[in-house]
């Protein structure tokens, strides 16, 4: 079983200076090796003047780039036993020469440099699997370095990082017994330095997903902006809109930072305050989403969500040129506020957290096509645009009246049941009615009506 804990460090000023210097050197080394691999990849994709065999290394060589390997120009391409090295092994063999030519890299622990190359290897692995081309890292995008297992020691509220020393941290939770350190990641954030510790205990098995016979309940969720999540059982999870709450404060700090003298210390301090405000928004949103994820896992054995194309929803509108070469209005200025709201909802991050918690407790998470779920009647199945009017749903065929988002969540749950080939009786939803005050109630078999809201169960940060 794998678990991950995150703690805030309390380093000394000298240790902060060392870690800052490490990040700068590791970023330069990452970009240098990335440039090397890009050149090798481009040479293989479109060779210049053809390739020929190098008799000394028995490898392909291009007369323009003098490449001796399809993976990298750095290091020796063969092992001692004659087998060919992959890109990571070849670049890793060059670390010894790197420390001789650039002695300041000897200050970084050797395993940290190796983990930096593995980070590049993962980036290219994702690229070959169709998940984006690797990009060069800027100072804002490179904020962490890793230690492998058996390199870091933890004693009570202190952690030993090789070549950095013992650092105290805020121990917000105790380590479970029997778990061993797997990896340690040191990360710089706007409000300080953090350490993420990954623990593993092979004696504790992972919870296996429930089988069809063990599934007793299903809940569907409709993602939205006004209501972050509407469930098929009648519950509605509010959207706190953390970024909108601090929008005015953020605007004031942005204005202050822009008016400072460029490159001055005061401007740097102003932007640090702005970064800490953004970090506060992220922390609030993350804490709220983890609470939602644990709440959903406690409701049902199967959680059904919408398979949304979030990137397509926030994509900019295409420009519309006219005959004179000028551009017509395309609605992008009006869509800007909607894009900001969608990013504040962070549906993708919420899905990942739900999947992580569900895997921990053995629940299933299913994503279905949300097409026409808000227009289709969950009672008779009739689909019509006229069924939905704002937040209310009234079927023009059978007269069924319901809250639009909760009604869509029922349709989503039904599609998840069909996708898993389960019986319809597995949907343990409740009959809901919309009163004159647009108040969601649930029919539990008695005459009492209770309003369902998660705000009373989840304490907003």
N, C-alpha and C positions, 0 to 999 in steps of 0.2 A: 504494500500500500504506500502511495506517495502523498505527502502533504507538503505545503509550502507556507512558511511564516515570514512576515516582514516586520522589521524593527527599525526604529530611527536611531542612528549612531550619534555619539557625543565625542567626536574626534577633537584632538588638539589642533592648534593653528598650524604647527609643523606637519601634522599628518594630513591636514586639508591641503597644504601646499604640495605635498608629495602626490596625493591622489589627483589633484588638478593637473600636475605635470604629466602623470601617467596617461590621463585621458587625452591630452594634447598629442603625446607621442604615439599612442595606440591608434588614434584617428589618422595621423599621418601614415603610419605603417599600413593600416587597413586600405586607405586610398591608393597607396603605392602598389600594393599587391593586387588590388582590384584593377588598376590600370594595366598591370602586367597580364592578368588573365584575360582582360578584354582584347588586348593586342593579339594574344595567342588565339583567342576564339575567332577574331576577325580574319586572321591569317588562314585559319583552317577553312572558314566559310568562303573566302574569296582569295585564293593564293595569288601572289604577285610573281610573275615570271616563272611560275611552276616550282615544284619542290624537287629536291634531290637528296640522296642519302649521304649522311656524314659518316665517313669510315671510322672515325675515332669513337663516336658515341653510338653508332648504328641506329641513328634516328633521322627523321626528316629534317631538312634544313632549308631555309629560304634565303636566297642571296641578299634580300633587302633587310630583313629583320634578324637574320642569323638565329632563327628559332631552332632549338634542338628538341622541342616537345610540342605537342598539340595543346597541352594544358597550361604551361607556364614557361617563361624564359629564365626564371630564377632556379637555382639549385641544380643538382645532378639528377637526371631522369631515371636512373637505375639504382636498385638496391645492391647490397653486397652479394646476394645470391643470384643476381642477374635479372630478377623480376622488375618490371617497370613500376615506377611510383605513380600514384595519382596526384592530382594538383595539390591537395593539402600536404601530402608527405613531401612533395618536391619543394614547395615553398618553406615548409618547416625545416628542411635540411639546410636552408640558407640562413637560418637564424644565427648560427655560429659566426658566419662571415659578417652578418649585420652588426653583431656586437663588437667585432674587431674594427670594422670601418667606421662605425658610429658608437663610440664607447658609452655614450649616455644611455643607450638602450640596455646596457648591462645592469642598470639600476632597477629595471622592471623584472619581476620574477619570471623565469622561463616558462612556467606553465600558463601564466597570464598571456604571454605572447602566443603560445600555442592555441589557447582558447580564442584568441582574436582571429587567428587563421581559420579555426573551425566555424566561427561566426560567418566568415566570408564563404566558406564551403556550403553552409546551410543556405545562404543567399543564392548561390548558383544552383543548388539543388531545387530550390523553389522556382527559379527561372526555367529550368528544364522541364519542370512539371506544369508550367504555364501560369505562374503566379507573379509575373512582373520581372522586368530586367533590373539587375542590381544597380544601385545608384551610389554616387560618391557621398560620403557623410560630411555634413557641415558640423559646426560646433554645437548647434542646437539639436542636432539629430544623433549625436554620439555622446551619451552620458553614462555609460556603464562599462564595467569589465568583470570578468568571471574568474573564479577559482575552481579547479576540478576537485573530486573527492580526495580525502586523506591529506589535504594541504592546510586546512583551517581547523583551529581548535576553539571550542566554546567552553567557558567556565563561568557558571552562574550568569551574571549580567555583563560579562566581558568576552570579546571575541578576538582571536589572534589571526591577523592577516600577514602572511609572509612578506618581509621587506617593508612592512608598514608598522607593525607592532600591535600591542594590545590596545583595543578601543572599547570603551564602555558603550552600552546601548540601553534604551528604555525597554525593559523586558515586560511587555504587556501581557504575555502568556508564557507558561512553562512548557518545556519540550516534553512530549510524551515518552514514557519509558520504552526502551527497546528499539527506538528509531536511530538510525545512523545518518550522518551528513552525506548527501549526495553531491550537491553543488552549492556554491555561494556566489551571489551576484551583488556587487556594490554599485549603487546607483545614486547619481546626483539629481536632486529635485530643487524646485524653487525655494523650498523652506528648509533645506538641509540635505544631509547624506543619509541614505537608507541601505540596509542590507537585507536581501531576500535569501532565506535559507531553505533549501529543499531537503526533506527528510524522507527516509524509506525504511520500511520494516517488511521484509519478505514473509514473515510469519503471519502477518495480518492480511488475509486475502481481500481483494477488491470485491465489492458487491456486484454480482452478476445481474444483468438486466432481467426483469421479470418475463416469464414466458406468457403465452396467451392464456393459459389456464390460471395463472396467478393474477392476472389483471382484473381488478374489481371496480375500478373507477377511471373515468376519463374527464379531463377538463380542457376546454378550448379557450384560447385567448386572442382577442382582437386588439392589435396595437394601434394606438392613436396619439394625437397631440393634445387635445383637450383632456381626455382621460388616457393616461399612459397605457393602461391595460384594462379591458373589459372582459370578464370571464363568463363562461356559459352557465355558471351557477348563480349569476345575478350580482356578483361582487364587481365593484369598480375601484380600480387603483388610481388615485389621483396623480397628476403630473405636476410636481412642485415647481418646475421651470426655474431651476437654481440660477441659471445664467441670466434670466430675465430679472430675477430679484435684485441682482447686483449689477444690472446693466448701467444704471446711472453712476454708481461708484466707479465702475470700470471706465466709463466715458470720461469722467473727471480726471482719473489717473492717466489715461492716454493723452489727454490734452496737456496735462502738466509735463509729462515726459517729452512730448513733442516740442515744447517751448524751451526746454533746457538747451544749453550750449552743446553742440554736437561733439561727442567724444569726451565730455567732461565727466568728473566723478559724480556730480549731481544728476546727470542724465542716466548714468549707470544705476544709481540708487533708485531713481524713479522707475526705471524699467524692472528692477528687482521687485519693487512693491507691486507693480502690475503683474509680474509673473507669480508672485505669492497669492494674489487674488484669483488668478486662473487656477492655481493649484488647489485653493480652497473650494472652488466650484467642482473640480474633478473629485476631490475627496468626498464632498457631500453627495454627489451623484453616485459614486461607487458604493458608498455605505448604504444608500437607499436601494440600489439595485440588488445588493447581496441579501437584504432583508426580503425583498420581493421574491427572489429565487428560492429562499428557504420556505417562504410562505406557500408558494405554488407546489413545491415538492410535498409538503404536508397535506395538500388537498386531494391529490389523486395519484394513481400509479402511472398514468400516461398524460403528458402535457402536449397539446397540439397548438402550434403557432403558425403564423403566416410566413410564407416564403416570399419576402419582399425584396425587390431590387432597389436597395436603399441608394446606391450610387447613382442609379438612373433617375431616382426621384429628386435628387439635389443637383442634377446636372444642369448647367447653364443652358438657357434657350439659344437656339441657333439664330444668328443675325439674318435679317430680311432686307436685302438691298432692293432699291427700286430702279427704275429705268435710268434715272439721272446719276446713279452711282451712290446716292445717299442711302442711309439706313432708316428703315421704318421701325416703329415701336413693336417690340416682340414680347413685352410683358415681363422682362427680366427684373426690372426695378420692383414690380409688385411681388414677384416670386422670391425676392431676396429675403423678406421676413419669414416666409414659409420655410425656406432652406435653413435659416438660422434656428427656427423652432425644431425642425427635424434633427438637426445636429445636437440640439440641447436634449432631445429625448434619448439619443444614443441607443437606438433599438438593437443595433448589432452587438454592442457591449452587453446589453441586457440578455440577449439570446445566449451569448457565450457563458455568462454567469449561470443562467438557468441550466444549460447543458452540463456545466461543471458540477453543480450541486446535485443534479439528477443522477449523474454517473456515480457520484459518491454514495447515494442512497439506493441505487439500483432501479431508478425510475427511467421511463422512456420519454424522449422528446422527439416529436414528429413535426415536420414542416409540410404544409400543404399549399396548393395553389389558391390564393385568396380571391380569384376572379368571381365576380357577381355575388360574393357572400353577403354584402350589405344590401343587395337588391332582391335576393331570394328569400322567400318566406320559409321559415323553419317549420311551420305547421302544415302547409299544403304543398310547398315546393314551387309555387308560382314565382317567376322572375319578371320584374318590371321596374323601370326607372321611377315610376310614380309611387312605388311602395315606400320609398324613403323620402322624408322631408325633414332635413336638418338632423336633430338628435332623436327624432321619433320615427317609428316604423309602423305603418298601417297598410296591411295587405289589401289591394283593390279587388282581390278575388274572393277571399274568405273573411275579410274584416278583422284579421288577427292584429292586435295592437301590442306594441312592445317597444322597449328602448332599442334604438337602432344598433348600437355597438354590442350590447349583450345578445341581441338576436343574431348578429353576424358571428359572434363567438360560438353560438350553438351550431351554426352551419359549419364552422371550422372544425368543431369537435366531431360532427358527423362525418366530415370528409376524412378525418384522421381515423375514425372507426372503420370506415370502408377501406382505407389504405392498409390497415392492419388485419383486415378480414375478421373483425370481431362482430359479436352480436350487438344490435342496436340497444339492447337493454343495459349494456355496459355504461351508457351515457347517464350518469347520475345527476342530471341537471334538475332545476326546480322551475315550476311554472311561475312566470313573472308577469306583473301587470304594471302599467304606467298610470299613475293617478293624475288628477287634475293639476297637481303641483309638480309633475314630472319627477316624482319620487320613486325610486326603484324599491320594490318590495318583493318578498319571496313567500310563496305559498308552501308552508311546511305541513299542511294537513290540518291545521287548526285555524281559528278565526283571527289570530294575532298577526299583525303585520309589523315586520321589523325592517328598518332601513339598513342596507348593507353598505359599509364603507370601510376601506382599509386604513383610513387615516387614524382611526381609533386604535388599530392594532400595531401600526408601524409608527414609531416616533420619528418625526422628521428631524434631521440633523440641523 
